[in-house]
Amino acid sequence: MAETKTKRFEATLTALRGILIVAAALVGLFYPVQAVKLLVMVGGGLLLVDGVLGLATIDHAAPRTTGHWLALARNVLSIAAGVIVLASGILANVFTLSFMAGLVGALALVVGLIEMVSSFIDNERQTRLWPTLVGGAVYAAFGLALMFVPLTSAATLMRIATILMLLYALLLFYRAWRIRAGA
């Protein structure tokens, strides 16, 4: 009974992550020019919330396996990227915008790679191998886009980010559905 309740809670938090990402993606889709500035703040908030909700879904009473530590690192890095983006107004006085975009891109890339690697290491995730791999690839692609798409092409980056966010949200909804179905 308690395990079913835990699985339902995990499914709810996963679906909430997807809803937040869809909302941000829709803003980017319908208002691409205005959304570039908003994306910086919303993207930072999403990274932060994604990391916090990801930390909340970790079973802290479980044994400290490699999968546990990878999930912890992934979520902490997502939180760090979110904080950097949200503090970009303050950090812009110290670092260039290109440097901060590259840093956040690198963190997103590492988060995606950790998610993909953890899908092979964590036995519990083996039933959800391909959605985890694709979700990690979406995160990694977003990181690569931030690192290599020139900031002068912000509208292009907005379109890429919107598509990647929608793909990631769909995968989160699929994960939530699978978790809920298994409860």
Protein Blocks (a to p, Z undefined) as FASTA:
>chain_A
ZZmmmmmmmmmmmmmmmmmmmmmmmmmmmmmmlmmmmmmmmmmmmmmmmmmmmmmmpcfk
bccdfklmmmmmmmmmmmmmmmmmmmmmmmmmmmcfklmmmmmmmmmmmmmmmmmmmmmm
mmmlmmmmmmmmmmmmmmmmmmmmmmmmcfklmmmmmmmmmmmmmmmmmmmmmmmmmmmm
mZZ
